[in-house]
């Protein structure tokens, strides 16, 4: 399965999760050179050839509905693929890295109230956009909620339950209701009409579990569990955890009422009632107000809304390079097995580069960098060379945000090992500057390139290959900033040197000649010289 290609473009690389409704794979889109998530829907969803055509129509309809939910809390749907047999169905979606909400549930240590409220509020926001479409989730549960690394809550699997529904029966071919019995609303158990209030009940189950550390109902069989959802009264939260605020307990009980019409009127009301329990803007976490170690913090979006991205760690690269001043691991001879793995990674990456599959080529090198760094040291020559090649691929593929901090860290590492004026340190500083230029940080990029050029001139010729490229970059950046006279002062002598070194027909020579023609036209047209 890992070698399978879907629709001629989506490669299945590794299985990420295995669930009741389908398996999720890390995939790769060979056309757009990006990682994706591919959900393989269970084969038993089509129970007979007679249902195949109806199923195909439902599959595409629900995929289109899901794609209309425009909210950062819903992973984008890129494609829906139904194979010729109608037996295998694939949803191709945005790949989200994060932690499943089920990993936050701990009976011994329930979540802080602010964390639970922040998760529920973000889910409520997602549901408000979905219910407007209208789209009802039908299977909301911790396993379908993921907290991304920046604290954004993502609601997964919209439309999957609807896709698997069989109008001829309330049960699937396996005899189980569509949904998950721990979070199933009474009307779902009975096979009644599904409404947005069905999702509200499930959200009540999830919030109860986050705050108490245990599921709402427990039973020895699925039948008894579903019976409890229909008939049993939920235990009030404050009987399980006394510090839960009264207003939050009341909201959860309201969400868990048996009759849909007795629940809150809509998800917007739920959000308003959650608001008092959310952290205020600028409010720092209180002592002890921390969730599971290493888990993304869902309260950050409320404490610092619309905050910029966190600063890159300037002293640490993607492979875990140490901060300046920390000793590097003692270099070791490369064992034969590791040497073979590195050689194979380079060969595989180069083959992918030939096909312009930049993201995947960089990922292949990344898979060997970490074990090599552990074995050889993070500043050993083989590891630094691997990291440099990966960063170069990221730059070539346009992933400037990933390449920039790595090139900056590599420049520091090479500077410590070989000296700040070494060829490797200069090259990485220049590449970092080029990334900054692509990201709009032109002033800083220019300053760095000019500083590197000064070093090159002190150790090599002004007409060396390295110096010529730096002069080209500096002149073109000046031109891009509208500083035509300064650009001309850099590019005219550069053009003369290029004619001598490479000849007038060279690609870089022609590029600079064209830029100079535009500069002269602009300056002459405005009265310049």
C-alpha positions as CSV (number, residue, x, y, z in Angstrom):
1,X,0.0,0.0,0.0
2,X,2.9,2.4,0.8
3,X,3.9,2.3,-2.9
4,X,0.4,3.0,-4.2
5,X,-0.3,6.0,-6.3
6,X,-3.8,7.4,-6.3
7,X,-5.2,9.2,-9.3
8,X,-1.8,9.2,-10.9
9,X,-0.5,11.9,-8.5
10,X,-1.0,11.1,-4.7
11,X,1.6,8.7,-3.2
12,X,0.8,6.9,0.0
13,X,3.9,7.1,2.1
14,X,3.1,5.9,5.7
15,X,0.0,5.2,7.7
16,X,-0.7,7.9,10.3
17,X,-3.8,6.5,12.0
18,X,-6.2,3.6,11.9
19,X,-9.8,4.2,12.8
20,X,-13.3,2.8,12.5
21,X,-14.3,4.8,9.4
22,X,-11.0,4.8,7.6
23,X,-7.2,5.0,7.6
24,X,-5.2,8.2,7.3
25,X,-1.9,8.2,5.3
26,X,0.8,10.7,5.0
27,X,0.9,11.3,1.3
28,X,2.7,13.3,-1.4
29,X,1.2,15.3,-4.2
30,X,3.6,14.8,-7.1
31,X,1.9,17.5,-9.2
32,X,2.1,20.4,-6.7
33,X,5.1,19.1,-4.8
34,X,3.5,19.2,-1.3
35,X,2.7,16.8,1.5
36,X,-0.9,15.8,1.9
37,X,-3.1,13.7,4.1
38,X,-5.0,10.9,2.3
39,X,-8.0,9.3,4.0
40,X,-8.9,5.9,2.8
41,X,-12.6,5.2,3.5
42,X,-13.5,1.7,4.7
43,X,-14.4,-0.7,1.9
44,X,-17.5,-2.0,3.7
45,X,-19.1,1.3,3.2
46,X,-20.3,0.0,-0.2
47,X,-22.3,-3.2,0.6
48,X,-23.6,-4.1,-2.9
49,X,-23.1,-3.2,-6.6
50,X,-26.6,-1.7,-6.5
51,X,-25.5,0.9,-4.0
52,X,-22.3,1.9,-5.8
53,X,-23.7,4.6,-8.0
54,X,-25.7,6.2,-5.2
55,X,-22.6,6.0,-3.0
56,X,-20.4,7.7,-5.7
57,X,-22.8,10.6,-5.9
58,X,-23.0,11.0,-2.1
59,X,-19.2,10.8,-1.8
60,X,-18.7,13.7,-4.2
61,X,-21.5,15.7,-2.8
62,X,-20.3,15.5,0.8
63,X,-16.7,16.2,-0.3
64,X,-17.9,19.4,-2.0
65,X,-19.8,20.4,1.1
66,X,-16.8,19.9,3.3
67,X,-14.7,21.9,0.9
68,X,-17.1,24.9,1.3
69,X,-16.3,25.2,5.0
70,X,-13.8,28.0,4.8
71,X,-12.2,28.2,8.3
72,X,-8.7,27.6,9.5
73,X,-10.0,25.0,11.9
74,X,-11.1,22.7,9.1
75,X,-8.3,21.1,7.1
76,X,-8.7,22.0,3.4
77,X,-10.1,19.3,1.1
78,X,-8.0,19.2,-2.1
79,X,-9.5,16.3,-3.9
80,X,-12.0,13.4,-3.7
81,X,-11.1,10.2,-5.6
82,X,-13.3,7.2,-6.1
83,X,-11.7,4.3,-7.9
84,X,-13.3,2.4,-10.7
85,X,-14.6,-0.4,-8.5
86,X,-16.5,2.1,-6.2
87,X,-14.9,0.1,-3.3
88,X,-12.0,2.4,-2.4
89,X,-12.5,6.1,-1.7
90,X,-9.9,8.7,-0.9
91,X,-10.2,12.2,0.5
92,X,-7.0,14.2,-0.2
93,X,-6.6,16.9,2.5
94,X,-4.3,19.4,4.0
95,X,-1.7,17.6,6.2
96,X,-1.8,19.0,9.8
97,X,0.9,18.2,12.3
98,X,-0.3,18.3,15.9
99,X,-1.7,16.3,18.8
100,X,-5.0,14.5,18.9
101,X,-7.3,15.8,21.6
102,X,-7.6,12.3,23.1
103,X,-4.0,12.7,24.1
104,X,-5.0,15.6,26.4
105,X,-7.4,13.4,28.5
106,X,-5.9,12.1,31.7
107,X,-8.1,10.8,34.6
108,X,-5.3,11.6,37.1
109,X,-4.9,15.2,35.8
110,X,-7.9,16.8,34.1
111,X,-7.2,19.8,31.9
112,X,-7.1,23.3,33.3
113,X,-10.5,25.0,32.9
114,X,-9.0,27.6,30.5
115,X,-7.6,24.9,28.3
116,X,-10.8,22.9,28.1
117,X,-12.8,26.1,27.5
118,X,-10.3,27.2,24.8
119,X,-10.7,23.9,22.9
120,X,-14.5,24.0,23.2
121,X,-14.6,27.6,22.0
122,X,-12.4,26.9,19.0
123,X,-14.6,23.9,18.1
124,X,-17.7,26.0,18.5
125,X,-16.2,28.6,16.1
126,X,-15.6,25.8,13.5
127,X,-19.1,24.4,14.0
128,X,-20.6,27.9,13.5
129,X,-19.1,28.0,10.0
130,X,-20.0,24.4,9.2
131,X,-23.6,24.8,10.3
132,X,-24.0,27.8,8.1
133,X,-23.1,25.8,5.0
134,X,-25.1,23.7,6.3
135,X,-22.8,20.8,7.2
136,X,-23.3,18.7,10.3
137,X,-20.3,16.7,11.6
138,X,-22.2,13.7,13.1
139,X,-19.1,12.2,14.7
140,X,-17.5,14.8,16.9
141,X,-15.1,13.2,19.4
142,X,-11.6,13.7,20.8
143,X,-10.2,11.4,18.1
144,X,-11.5,13.8,15.4
145,X,-10.1,16.9,17.0
146,X,-6.5,17.8,16.7
147,X,-4.5,20.7,18.3
148,X,-1.9,22.0,15.8
149,X,1.5,23.1,17.0
150,X,0.5,26.8,17.2
151,X,-2.6,25.9,19.4
152,X,-5.1,26.0,16.6
153,X,-7.8,23.4,17.0
154,X,-8.6,21.5,13.9
155,X,-11.8,19.5,13.5
156,X,-11.3,16.5,11.2
157,X,-13.6,14.2,9.2
158,X,-16.4,16.5,8.3
159,X,-18.8,14.7,6.1
160,X,-17.3,11.3,6.6
161,X,-20.3,10.0,8.6
162,X,-22.7,11.4,6.0
163,X,-20.8,9.7,3.2
164,X,-21.1,6.3,5.0
165,X,-24.8,6.7,5.8
166,X,-27.1,4.1,4.1
167,X,-30.5,5.5,3.7
168,X,-32.0,2.0,3.6
169,X,-31.0,1.3,7.2
170,X,-29.9,3.1,10.3
171,X,-27.0,0.6,10.7
172,X,-23.9,-0.1,8.6
173,X,-23.2,-3.5,7.2
174,X,-21.3,-4.3,10.4
175,X,-24.5,-3.7,12.5
176,X,-23.1,-0.5,14.2
177,X,-24.8,2.9,14.1
178,X,-23.0,5.6,12.2
179,X,-21.0,7.6,14.8
180,X,-19.1,6.8,17.9
181,X,-21.3,5.5,20.8
182,X,-19.4,7.4,23.5
183,X,-20.4,10.7,21.9
184,X,-23.7,9.8,20.2
185,X,-26.7,11.9,20.7
186,X,-30.0,10.2,21.7
187,X,-31.5,11.0,18.3
188,X,-28.6,9.3,16.6
189,X,-29.1,6.2,18.7
190,X,-32.8,6.2,17.8
191,X,-32.1,6.8,14.1
192,X,-33.9,10.2,14.2
193,X,-33.4,13.4,12.4
194,X,-29.8,14.8,12.6
195,X,-29.6,18.6,13.2
196,X,-26.9,21.0,14.4
197,X,-28.0,20.2,18.0
198,X,-26.6,16.7,17.4
199,X,-23.1,18.2,17.2
200,X,-23.9,20.3,20.3
201,X,-24.6,17.1,22.3
202,X,-21.3,15.6,21.1
203,X,-19.5,18.8,22.1
204,X,-21.0,18.5,25.6
205,X,-19.6,14.9,25.8
206,X,-16.2,16.2,24.8
207,X,-16.2,19.1,27.2
208,X,-17.3,16.8,30.0
209,X,-14.5,14.5,29.3
210,X,-11.8,17.2,29.1
211,X,-12.9,18.7,32.5
212,X,-13.4,15.4,34.3
213,X,-10.8,13.3,32.7
214,X,-13.3,10.5,32.0
215,X,-16.0,9.7,29.4
216,X,-19.6,10.7,30.1
217,X,-20.9,7.2,30.4
218,X,-19.3,3.8,30.8
219,X,-20.9,0.3,30.2
220,X,-19.9,-3.2,29.4
221,X,-21.5,-3.3,26.0
222,X,-22.1,-0.8,23.2
223,X,-25.9,-1.4,23.5
224,X,-25.9,-0.4,27.2
225,X,-23.7,2.6,26.4
226,X,-26.2,3.8,23.8
227,X,-29.1,3.1,26.2
228,X,-27.4,5.4,28.8
229,X,-27.2,8.2,26.2
230,X,-31.0,7.9,25.6
231,X,-32.1,7.4,29.3
232,X,-29.4,8.0,31.9
233,X,-28.8,11.4,33.6
234,X,-25.2,12.7,33.3
235,X,-23.2,13.2,36.5
236,X,-22.8,17.0,37.1
237,X,-19.2,18.0,36.7
238,X,-18.8,19.6,40.1
239,X,-19.5,16.2,41.7
240,X,-16.5,14.9,39.9
241,X,-14.3,18.0,40.1
242,X,-15.2,20.7,42.6
243,X,-13.2,23.5,41.0
244,X,-15.2,23.5,37.8
245,X,-17.1,26.8,37.7
246,X,-20.9,26.6,38.2
247,X,-21.6,28.3,34.8
248,X,-19.5,25.8,33.0
249,X,-21.2,22.8,34.7
250,X,-24.6,24.3,33.7
251,X,-23.5,24.7,30.1
252,X,-22.4,21.1,29.8
253,X,-25.6,19.9,31.3
254,X,-27.6,22.1,28.9
255,X,-25.6,20.6,26.0
256,X,-26.4,17.1,27.2
257,X,-30.1,17.3,27.4
258,X,-31.9,14.4,25.8
259,X,-34.2,16.3,23.5
260,X,-32.5,18.3,20.7
261,X,-34.8,21.3,21.1
262,X,-33.9,21.5,24.8
263,X,-30.3,22.1,24.1
264,X,-28.8,25.6,23.4
265,X,-30.5,27.3,20.4
266,X,-27.3,27.3,18.4
267,X,-23.5,27.1,18.6
268,X,-23.2,30.8,18.8
269,X,-24.9,30.7,22.2
270,X,-22.5,28.0,23.3
271,X,-19.6,30.3,22.4
272,X,-21.0,33.2,24.4
273,X,-21.4,31.1,27.4
274,X,-17.8,29.8,27.1
275,X,-16.4,33.3,26.9
276,X,-16.2,34.1,30.6
277,X,-13.9,31.0,31.1
278,X,-11.5,32.0,28.3
279,X,-8.2,33.8,29.2
280,X,-8.2,37.5,28.5
281,X,-6.0,39.2,25.9
282,X,-2.6,39.7,27.3
283,X,-3.2,37.5,30.4
284,X,-0.3,35.3,31.3
285,X,-1.1,31.7,32.5
286,X,-1.6,31.4,36.2
287,X,0.7,29.1,38.3
288,X,-0.4,25.6,37.7
289,X,-2.4,26.5,34.6
290,X,-0.6,24.1,32.3
291,X,-1.7,21.2,30.3
292,X,0.1,18.0,29.3
293,X,3.8,18.4,29.0
294,X,4.8,19.2,25.4
295,X,1.2,19.5,24.2
296,X,0.3,22.6,22.1
297,X,-1.5,25.2,24.2
298,X,-5.0,26.0,22.8
299,X,-5.3,29.1,25.0
300,X,-2.6,31.0,23.2
301,X,-5.0,32.2,20.4
302,X,-7.0,34.0,23.1
303,X,-4.1,35.4,25.1
304,X,-2.4,36.7,22.0
305,X,-4.9,37.0,19.1
306,X,-3.5,37.7,15.7
307,X,0.0,37.6,17.1
308,X,2.9,37.3,14.6
309,X,4.6,34.0,14.1
310,X,7.0,33.1,16.9
311,X,10.6,34.2,16.1
312,X,12.8,31.5,14.7
313,X,15.4,30.2,17.2
314,X,18.4,31.9,15.7
315,X,20.9,29.7,17.5
316,X,19.3,26.4,16.7
317,X,18.7,24.9,13.3
318,X,16.1,22.4,12.1
319,X,18.4,19.5,12.9
320,X,19.0,20.6,16.5
321,X,22.2,22.5,16.1
322,X,23.4,23.8,19.5
323,X,23.2,27.4,20.5
324,X,26.4,29.5,20.1
325,X,28.9,28.8,22.8
326,X,27.7,25.2,23.5
327,X,30.2,22.5,22.7
328,X,29.5,20.3,19.7
329,X,29.6,16.6,20.0
330,X,33.0,15.0,19.4
331,X,33.3,14.0,15.8
332,X,33.3,10.3,15.1
333,X,34.3,8.2,12.2
334,X,31.2,7.4,10.1
335,X,30.2,3.7,10.6
336,X,29.7,1.8,7.4
337,X,25.9,1.4,8.0
338,X,25.4,5.1,8.5
339,X,27.6,5.9,5.5
340,X,25.4,3.7,3.4
341,X,22.3,5.3,4.7
342,X,23.6,8.8,3.9
343,X,24.7,7.7,0.4
344,X,21.3,6.2,-0.2
345,X,19.5,9.4,1.1
346,X,21.6,11.6,-1.3
347,X,20.8,9.3,-4.2
348,X,17.1,9.2,-3.5
349,X,16.9,13.0,-2.9
350,X,18.8,13.7,-6.2
351,X,16.4,11.4,-8.1
352,X,13.5,13.4,-6.7
353,X,15.2,16.7,-7.5
354,X,15.4,15.5,-11.2
355,X,11.6,15.4,-11.1
356,X,11.4,18.8,-9.3
357,X,9.9,17.2,-6.2
358,X,11.5,19.6,-3.9
359,X,9.5,19.1,-0.7
360,X,9.9,15.3,-0.9
361,X,13.6,15.6,-1.7
362,X,14.2,17.7,1.4
363,X,12.1,15.3,3.5
364,X,14.3,12.3,2.4
365,X,17.4,14.1,3.7
366,X,15.6,15.1,6.9
367,X,14.9,11.4,7.7
368,X,18.6,10.7,7.9
369,X,19.8,13.9,9.5
370,X,18.5,13.2,13.0
371,X,19.9,9.7,13.4
372,X,23.2,10.9,11.9
373,X,23.3,13.9,14.3
374,X,22.8,11.6,17.3
375,X,25.5,9.2,16.1
376,X,28.1,11.6,14.7
377,X,27.4,15.0,16.4
378,X,25.3,17.9,15.2
379,X,28.3,19.8,13.9
380,X,30.1,16.8,12.3
381,X,31.0,17.4,8.7
382,X,28.5,14.8,7.2
383,X,25.6,16.2,9.2
384,X,26.4,19.8,8.3
385,X,26.7,18.8,4.6
386,X,23.3,17.0,4.8
387,X,21.7,20.1,6.4
388,X,23.2,22.4,3.9
389,X,21.9,20.3,1.0
390,X,18.4,20.1,2.5
391,X,18.4,23.9,3.0
392,X,19.5,24.5,-0.6
393,X,16.6,22.2,-1.8
394,X,14.2,24.2,0.4
395,X,15.4,27.4,-1.1
396,X,15.2,26.0,-4.6
397,X,11.7,24.8,-4.0
398,X,10.5,28.2,-2.6
399,X,10.2,27.1,1.1
400,X,12.1,30.2,2.3
401,X,10.6,30.2,5.8
402,X,12.1,26.7,6.4
403,X,15.4,27.5,4.7
404,X,16.1,30.8,6.4
405,X,16.7,29.7,10.0
406,X,18.6,26.6,8.8
407,X,21.0,28.7,6.7
408,X,21.5,31.1,9.6
409,X,22.2,28.2,12.0
410,X,24.6,26.7,9.5
411,X,26.5,30.0,9.0
412,X,27.0,30.1,12.8
413,X,28.1,26.5,12.9
414,X,30.6,26.8,10.0
415,X,31.8,30.1,11.5
416,X,32.7,28.4,14.8
417,X,34.4,25.4,13.1
418,X,36.1,27.0,10.1
419,X,36.1,30.7,10.9
420,X,33.6,33.4,10.0
421,X,35.3,34.2,6.7
422,X,35.3,30.6,5.6
423,X,33.7,29.7,2.2
424,X,31.0,27.6,3.9
425,X,30.1,30.3,6.4
426,X,30.0,33.0,3.6
427,X,27.8,30.8,1.4
428,X,25.3,30.1,4.1
429,X,25.1,33.8,5.2
430,X,24.5,34.7,1.5
431,X,21.8,32.0,1.1
432,X,20.1,33.2,4.3
433,X,20.1,36.7,2.9
434,X,18.5,35.5,-0.3
435,X,15.8,33.9,1.7
436,X,15.2,37.1,3.6
437,X,14.9,39.0,0.3
438,X,12.2,36.5,-0.9
439,X,10.4,37.0,2.3
440,X,10.4,40.8,1.9
441,X,13.2,41.6,4.4
442,X,15.1,43.5,1.7
443,X,17.0,46.0,3.9
444,X,18.4,43.2,6.1
445,X,19.2,41.1,3.0
446,X,21.1,43.9,1.4
447,X,23.1,44.6,4.5
448,X,24.1,40.9,4.8
449,X,25.0,40.5,1.1
450,X,27.1,43.6,1.2
451,X,28.9,42.4,4.3
452,X,29.6,39.0,2.7
453,X,30.9,40.7,-0.5
454,X,33.3,42.7,1.7
455,X,34.7,39.5,3.1
456,X,34.9,37.9,-0.3
457,X,36.9,40.9,-1.7
458,X,39.3,40.6,1.2
459,X,40.1,36.9,0.4
460,X,39.5,36.6,-3.3
461,X,39.1,38.5,-6.5
462,X,36.2,41.0,-7.2
463,X,35.6,39.0,-10.4
464,X,35.4,35.6,-8.7
465,X,32.3,33.5,-9.3
466,X,31.1,34.1,-5.7
467,X,31.7,37.9,-5.9
468,X,30.0,38.2,-9.3
469,X,26.9,36.5,-8.0
470,X,26.8,38.6,-4.8
471,X,27.2,41.8,-6.9
472,X,24.4,40.7,-9.2
473,X,22.1,40.0,-6.2
474,X,22.9,43.4,-4.6
475,X,22.3,45.3,-7.8
476,X,19.0,43.6,-8.5
477,X,17.7,44.1,-4.9
478,X,18.6,47.8,-5.2
479,X,16.7,47.9,-8.4
480,X,13.7,46.2,-6.9
481,X,13.6,48.8,-4.2
482,X,13.4,51.6,-6.8
483,X,17.0,52.7,-6.1
484,X,17.8,52.9,-9.8
485,X,20.9,55.1,-9.6
486,X,22.5,53.0,-6.9
487,X,21.6,49.8,-8.8
488,X,23.3,51.3,-11.9
489,X,26.4,52.1,-10.0
490,X,26.6,48.4,-9.0
491,X,25.5,46.8,-12.3
492,X,27.5,48.7,-14.9
493,X,30.9,47.6,-13.6
494,X,29.5,44.2,-13.0
495,X,28.4,44.0,-16.6
496,X,31.9,44.9,-17.8
497,X,33.4,42.2,-15.6
498,X,30.9,39.6,-16.8
499,X,31.7,40.3,-20.5
500,X,35.3,39.7,-19.7
501,X,34.8,36.6,-17.6
502,X,31.8,34.8,-19.2
503,X,31.3,36.6,-22.5
504,X,28.4,38.7,-23.8
505,X,26.2,35.7,-24.6
506,X,26.2,34.3,-21.1
507,X,22.9,34.2,-19.3
508,X,23.9,36.3,-16.3
509,X,25.6,38.9,-18.7
510,X,22.4,39.1,-20.7
511,X,20.3,39.5,-17.5
512,X,22.4,42.4,-16.3
513,X,22.4,44.0,-19.8
514,X,18.6,43.9,-19.8
515,X,18.4,45.4,-16.3
516,X,20.8,48.2,-17.3
517,X,18.7,49.0,-20.4
518,X,15.6,49.4,-18.2
519,X,17.6,51.6,-15.7
520,X,18.9,53.9,-18.4
521,X,15.4,54.2,-19.9
522,X,14.0,55.1,-16.5
523,X,16.7,57.5,-15.6
524,X,16.8,59.2,-19.0
525,X,13.0,59.5,-18.9
526,X,13.2,61.3,-15.6
527,X,16.0,63.6,-16.4
528,X,18.8,61.5,-14.8
529,X,22.2,60.8,-16.3
